[in-house]
């Protein structure tokens, strides 16, 4: 028996990276899966985002595990599109038990050099998009008097980081949202928590813009050159965490093993916060 037998999990940003890992992990534990992703590049993001092929690949991987998967191209910034995702999920599977609000982006500049477009797009995806995803599914969960909301924050939701004021603001905002939702929804049997990864081995970390940042500005920096800088962030001897490590934390919080855990912030950070 799996930890999520009979459950339906909706995962935003599910086309690749952490979202794909979460979808496969939850499917292995018996859940039916709904994934959505914007599946196109955004103007302020300095690395390629997932595409529709990635979205289809994740759906196929879930189905190869013997679980059903509904995959939709949808933008978490759009309330109507998120309502449509939830409505189709309920139509297809009859319920949504778990929302994993995972969709997120990254970009870089000092706080005084950020453009309006960078700030607005970051907040729209990483914070407002989380709220719109939650808002779309909460009435259904209230009606059923059960549900789990898992919100992907970051160690940037617990501390400041240079060149990422907009990212830190968005991820700190997710924590405030989580704490309020936990208070409001506990009487309805709904749990709400945040997970806070440090660097994770996904395209949001492994791209030229990130290498340039971590090298101090070298536009031609390589992964090998910046790996020691990533390693130095952590207390444990690793430059980054694997997506599966985050997925295991999400699985714990989504399962009945965590039935009395709500309103919490869970770092999965190789000791970065302790260091």
NORQUI-V812698 format. One record per helix or strand. SS is the DSSP state (hx for helix, st for strand). FROM is the first residue (numbers start at 1). LEN is the number of residues. If there is no record, write none. Layout:
# NORQUI-V812698
<<SS;FROM;LEN> <SS;FROM;LEN>>
This chain:
# NORQUI-V812698
<<st;8;5> <hx;17;12> <st;32;6> <hx;52;13> <st;69;5> <hx;79;15> <st;98;4> <st;109;1> <hx;116;29> <st;147;6> <hx;155;3> <st;164;1> <hx;165;24> <st;190;8> <st;200;1> <hx;208;7> <hx;223;11> <st;241;1> <hx;243;12> <hx;256;3> <st;265;4>>
